[in-house]
Amino acid sequence: MGQKFYITTPIYYVNARPHIGHAYTTIACDTIARHQRMLGVDTFFLTGTDEHGQKIERAAQEAGKTPQQYADEISSEFRNLWQRMGISNDDFIRTTEERHKKRVQELFRRLRDNGYIYKGKYTGQYCVSDELYVDGAKPGDPCPLCGRPTETVEEENYFFKLSAFQDKLLEIYANPDFVRPETRRNEVISFVRSGLRDLSISRSTFTWGIPVPDDPKHVIYVWLDALANYITAIGYGSTHAGAQAAFHKYWPADVHMIGKEIVRFHCVYWPAFLLAAGLPLPKAIVAHGWLLFEENKMSKSRGNIVRAETILDTLGSDALRYFLLREVVFGQDGSFSFDALVQRYNADLANGLGNLASRTLTMIGRYFHGEIPTASPSAAGNAIAETALRTIAEFNVLFDQFQFSRALEVAWALVGAVDKYIVENEPWSLGEKQDEASRARLANVLYTSAEAVRIVAALAHPVMPEATAKIWTQLGLGDIRKFQLSTLQWGQLPGGTRLGKIEPVFPRADKSTIERMQQMEDEGRAPSTTPVAEPQSAAPPVPSPAQQAPAAATDGKIAIDDFAKVDLRVGQIKVAEKVKGADKLLRLEVDIGSEVRQLVAGIAEAYAPETLLGRKVVIVANLAPRKLRGLESNGMIVAASLEGGKPVLAGFLEDVPVGARLK
Ligand code: MSP
């Protein structure tokens, strides 16, 4: 056909283990990639990890590891999870790989040779968490993306002439398909209209990055490094003929799928870099909304993540995929809860498609010796056939517009229609009769149901690859991957096909499934290397002597090295609030200089939340995370623990800067 399709996920930062927020983007891309492959299109699907920059360097330091060790560990968690979920990516790029580093340097040279890079001095604010230069901000101002305090950066940098691209970018946004959805497009247009300043594209005060060619005192700005993955992975900047051919074949990307918080990097910086390099632009940048849990964006720093593994171990990968794509309106934020997951699973999968498939196939087994009955395959006059044809057409249009939820709703309306049709036609009563007319009607009813199941399975295959493959084999049709979706029509199910072994595809879930998932989440919070058994009771996390005593002690004393392992920092309380249903606990957000941490502390009986705002406290910053009342606590606040009394927070008489270490 000569058609190609290239789709990418953002490359994930390695400062956090994967959670279902990351899985959401990856699942959406995997579904689109599978859909394209099923249409016979030569598809390339890329994902990977973003491993350089100050944020990763600091996270590694806090974990007591080298950045490379740290990146290796978390990157492999992403890779393993995608493998376990059956994600069909064609490559997995890591920005610390040689192939990437060399090719990014090649891109930098090209931007420089084309006259878009100059040296200058940068003095301004920087958000390490988003790796964002915050133009026009003053010291202490918060980051416009995440609200965390920015840091002042003063250093000699290489600059990219972003300002030169303002008009050109606005022309590009005139194409309504370039940035989707419309809300994000408007956001980008108004950002660019408000004026673009040149962008610093190197850093010289830390080393964890790709050296600037011919000036290795500088490392390349992590966003230039990261965005370039979309071209380096497919061969840009390589001298190998094969890699060059792959680049020419697949670039430009058809879809860069991203979360809405990284629109500016993808829709402003990235096209400007490409224009400056004289390279074609991606065809579409599609931003989805956030997955919320307990009403907030699911994220490591908030400590409200849900791990994909929990759902894979209970309901399986297809259930997670279906739920996320059906429940969340693509482009908008959507809430995740175990209750909603199980409810949707039971309603649509166990009682919906699963039940329809199993009752239809069981009756074919019973009344037609396990062979698809021969019936009139014509759609004319068959209301279900007509609905199915409409469903195919609508589903494809909605899918192409990334309206997964609506597309699945339409397909499941067909499931509902067939359920009703079965009830109305009572095949079980027809099966009791032996006259020819009843047999012919029974054959028609069961053929119609089985054909509708086949059509839903084909449409839903990119969304639920495993379950639909099983249904396909149970229908006696062999390998679903060989089916060409573009040919899908009513009446293709051949009469006389022998059914495969019939087994339930979606066993029903009950209340205990929800409890199991919740329990697995609570237990799984702590990193696997340092298991922390945390009781669900509201035990105050003020230090007890046992918690404070590091290992390797003789006669109760510890070596200075042992003490040095404890990272004590000055923190400032930014947010304090009561934890619902726990009298002793407060949820705190504490700025510790490098980041704002969520902590849960057992000090609610001693301090009213509002009296704590702005207070400087001492934090144990390198304690393994633990969970209290469903909230992750990342560190511990130090307080005197008084026998029979209330805890008293440690503090300072002199003013001390936030983030200072205690030693
Ligand atoms: N490393 C950058 C991207 C560089 S791309 C050249 C980055 N990484 S990230 O790990 O912080 O997150 C990347 C993406 O993960 C988000 O854009 C989004 O696609 C996905 N998500 C992470 N948390 C999410 C939710 N809570 N909800 C939905 N998607 C989320 O930014």
Boltz pocket constraint, residues with backbone or C-beta under 6 A from the ligand:
constraints:
  - pocket:
      binder: B
      contacts: [[A, 9], [A, 10], [A, 11], [A, 12], [A, 13], [A, 20], [A, 21], [A, 22], [A, 24], [A, 25], [A, 50], [A, 223], [A, 226], [A, 227], [A, 228], [A, 229], [A, 257], [A, 258], [A, 259], [A, 260], [A, 261], [A, 262], [A, 289], [A, 290], [A, 291], [A, 292], [A, 297], [A, 298], [A, 299]]
      max_distance: 6.0
